[in-house]
Structures are given as C-alpha cells and as structure tokens.
Amino acid sequence: MITDILMLPESINGQPNYYAILNVPNYSDDQQVMLNNFKSFMELFKSNTRDYSRLANEAFMLVMRAYGVLANLSDKVRFDDELRMRRASDLLFHHPILQAGS
C-alpha cells in the first residue's frame, strides 16, 4: 500500500493527483469518504513505520498533503482547475487527428 502511493504515475503540473492518493474519483466532493480513506491510511502508517521508515514517511507526507488540499475548499477548487487544464492539454496533445495535422 505504501509503495502504491509512492508509485502513482498520474501527476498534474508536477504534483501527484491527490484524488488518486486518497483513492477517490477525480473531482469528488464526498468529504466523508476522503476522511475515511485518510484515517485508514493513517492507521496503516502507524503499523508500518518501522518496516518502511523512509518510504512510509514519504507516503505519509503525500497523504497528508493530499488530504490538506482536498479538505480545504479554496485549495480543492484550485487543484480541480489545474486537473481540468491538464486533462484538456493531454487530450489535445494526444489527439490523433490533431497530431496528423502537425
């Protein structure tokens, strides 16, 4: 689980996808599910810190940052906007018709 968090490939402007870290769908407004997942991760970290000290600390910091952003309405709105812009950019960049015309 800890290595899964650290190996998430999806990022937005160099930042990890906080929704993926908390294992919720993009743009989710379900604060209770986010909180429950956050608490579950915290319990996991408590029990695994001795085995994966450096990795557990990195994953812990990612989960803390993810929950901090998504639990704060203004930060969440800003992150959602960045995520939408990244998705739109990826669609344009990887669109086969647009690439053929280049």
Contact map, one row per residue, 1 for C-alpha under 8 A:
111110000000000000000000000000000000000000000000000000000000000000000000000000000000000000000000000000
111111000000000000000000000000000000000000001000000000110010000000000000000000000000000000000000000000
111111100000000000000000000000000000000000000000000000100010000000000000000000000000000000000000000000
111111110000000000000000000000000000000000000000000000000000000000000000000000000000000000000000000000
111111110000000000001000000000000000000000000000000000000010010000000000000000000000000000000000000000
011111110000000000000000000000000000000000000000000000100110000000000000000000000000000000000000000000
001111111000000000000000000000000000000000000000000000000000000000000000000000000000000000000000000000
000111111100000100011000000000000000000000000000000000000000000000000000000000000000000000000000000000
000000111110000100000000000000000000000000000000000000000000000000000000000000000000000000000000000000
000000011111000110010000000000000000000000000000000000000000000000000000000000000000000000000000000000
000000001111111110000000000000000000000000000000000000000000000000000000000000000000000000000000000000
000000000111111110000000000000000000000000000000000000000000000000000000000000000110010000000000000000
000000000011111000000000000000000000000000000000000000000000000000000000000000000100010000000000000000
000000000011111100000000000000000000000000000000000000000000000000000000000000000000000000000000000000
000000000011111110000000000000000000000000000000000000000000000000000000000000000000000000000000000000
000000011111011111001000000000000000000000000000000000000000000000000000000000000000000000000000000000
000000000111001111111000000000000000000000000000000000000000000000000000000000000000000000000000000000
000000000000000111111100000000000000000000000000000000000000001011101100000000000000000000000000000000
000000000000000011111111111100000000000000000000000000000000000001000100000000000000000000000000000000
000000010100000011111111110000000000000000000000000000000000000000000000000000000000000000000000000000
000010010000000111111111000000000000000000000000000000000000011001000000000000000000000000000000000000
000000000000000001111111000000000100110000000000000000000000001001100000000000000000000000000000000000
000000000000000000111111100000000000100000000000000000000000000000000000000000000000000000000000000000
000000000000000000111111110100001100000000000000000000000000000000000000000000000000000000000000000000
000000000000000000110011111100000000000000000000000000000000000000000000000000000000000000000000000000
000000000000000000110001111100000000000000000000000000000000000000000000000000000000000000000000000000
000000000000000000100000111110000000000000000000000000000000000000000000000000010000000000000000000000
000000000000000000100001111111100000000000000000000000000000000000000000000000000000000000000000000000
000000000000000000000000001111100000000000000000000000000000000000000000000000000000000000000000000000
000000000000000000000000000111111100000000000000000000000000000000000000000000000000000000000000000000
000000000000000000000000000111111110000000000000000000000000000000000010000000000000000000000000000000
000000000000000000000000000001111111000000000000000000000000000000000000000000000000000000000000000000
000000000000000000000001000001111111100000000000000000000000000000000000000000000000000000000000000000
000000000000000000000101000001111111110000000000000000000000000000100000000000000000000000000000000000
000000000000000000000000000000111111111000000000000000000000000000100000000000000000000000000000000000
000000000000000000000000000000011111111100000000000000000000000000000000000000000000000000000000000000
000000000000000000000110000000001111111110000000000000000000000000000000000000000000000000000000000000
000000000000000000000100000000000111111111000000000000000000001100100000000000000000000000000000000000
000000000000000000000000000000000011111111100000000000000000000000000000000000000000000000000000000000
000000000000000000000000000000000001111111110000000000000000000000000000000000000000000000000000000000
000000000000000000000000000000000000111111111000000000000000001000000000000000000000000000000000000000
000000000000000000000000000000000000011111111100000000000001000000000000000000000000000000000000000000
000000000000000000000000000000000000001111111110000000000000000000000000000000000000000000000000000000
000000000000000000000000000000000000000111111111000000000000000000000000000000000000000000000000000000
010000000000000000000000000000000000000011111111100000010001000000000000000000000000000000000000000000
000000000000000000000000000000000000000001111111100000000000000000000000000000000000000000000000000000
000000000000000000000000000000000000000000111111110000000000000000000000000000000000000000000000000000
000000000000000000000000000000000000000000011111111110010000000000000000000000000000000000000000000000
000000000000000000000000000000000000000000001111111110011000000000000000000000000000000000000000000000
000000000000000000000000000000000000000000000011111110000000000000000000000000000000000000000000000000
000000000000000000000000000000000000000000000001111110000000000000000000000000000000000000000000000000
000000000000000000000000000000000000000000000001111111111000000000000000000000000000000000000000000000
000000000000000000000000000000000000000000000001111111111000000000000000000000000000000000000000000000
000000000000000000000000000000000000000000000000000111111100000000000000000000000000000000000000000000
011001000000000000000000000000000000000000000000000111111110000000000000000000000000000000000000000000
010000000000000000000000000000000000000000001001100111111111000000000000000000000000000000000000000000
000000000000000000000000000000000000000000000000100111111111100000000000000000000000000000000000000000
000001000000000000000000000000000000000000000000000001111111110000000000000000000000000000000000000000
011011000000000000000000000000000000000000000000000000111111111000000000000000000000000000000000000000
000000000000000000000000000000000000000001001000000000011111111100000000000000000000000000000000000000
000000000000000000000000000000000000000000000000000000001111111110000000000000000000000000000000000000
000010000000000000001000000000000000000000000000000000000111111111000000000000000000000000000000000000
000000000000000001001100000000000000010010000000000000000011111111100000000000000000000000000000000000
000000000000000000000000000000000000010000000000000000000001111111110000000000000000000000000000000000
000000000000000001000000000000000000000000000000000000000000111111111000000000000000000000000000000000
000000000000000001101100000000000000000000000000000000000000011111111100000000000000000000000000000000
000000000000000001000100000000000110010000000000000000000000001111111110000000000000000000000000000000
000000000000000000000000000000000000000000000000000000000000000111111111000000000000000000000000000000
000000000000000001000000000000000000000000000000000000000000000011111111101100100000000000000000000000
000000000000000001100000000000000000000000000000000000000000000001111111101100000000000000000000000000
000000000000000000000000000000100000000000000000000000000000000000111111100100000000000000000000000000
000000000000000000000000000000000000000000000000000000000000000000011111111100000000000000000000000000
000000000000000000000000000000000000000000000000000000000000000000001111111110000000000000000000000000
000000000000000000000000000000000000000000000000000000000000000000000001111111000000000000000000000000
000000000000000000000000000000000000000000000000000000000000000000001101111111100000000000000000000000
000000000000000000000000000000000000000000000000000000000000000000001111111111110000000000000000000000
000000000000000000000000000000000000000000000000000000000000000000000000111111111000000000000000000000
000000000000000000000000000000000000000000000000000000000000000000000000011111111100000000000000000000
000000000000000000000000000000000000000000000000000000000000000000001000001111111110000000000000000000
000000000000000000000000001000000000000000000000000000000000000000000000000111111111000000000000000000
000000000000000000000000000000000000000000000000000000000000000000000000000011111111100000000000000000
000000000001100000000000000000000000000000000000000000000000000000000000000001111111110000000000000000
000000000001000000000000000000000000000000000000000000000000000000000000000000111111111000000000000000
000000000000000000000000000000000000000000000000000000000000000000000000000000011111111100000000000000
000000000000000000000000000000000000000000000000000000000000000000000000000000001111111110000000000000
000000000001100000000000000000000000000000000000000000000000000000000000000000000111111111000000000000
000000000000000000000000000000000000000000000000000000000000000000000000000000000011111111100000000000
000000000000000000000000000000000000000000000000000000000000000000000000000000000001111111110000000000
000000000000000000000000000000000000000000000000000000000000000000000000000000000000111111111000000000
000000000000000000000000000000000000000000000000000000000000000000000000000000000000011111111100000000
000000000000000000000000000000000000000000000000000000000000000000000000000000000000001111111110000000
000000000000000000000000000000000000000000000000000000000000000000000000000000000000000111111110010000
000000000000000000000000000000000000000000000000000000000000000000000000000000000000000011111110011000
000000000000000000000000000000000000000000000000000000000000000000000000000000000000000001111111011000
000000000000000000000000000000000000000000000000000000000000000000000000000000000000000000111111111000
000000000000000000000000000000000000000000000000000000000000000000000000000000000000000000000111111100
000000000000000000000000000000000000000000000000000000000000000000000000000000000000000000000011111110
000000000000000000000000000000000000000000000000000000000000000000000000000000000000000000011111111111
000000000000000000000000000000000000000000000000000000000000000000000000000000000000000000001111111111
000000000000000000000000000000000000000000000000000000000000000000000000000000000000000000000001111111
000000000000000000000000000000000000000000000000000000000000000000000000000000000000000000000000111111
000000000000000000000000000000000000000000000000000000000000000000000000000000000000000000000000011111
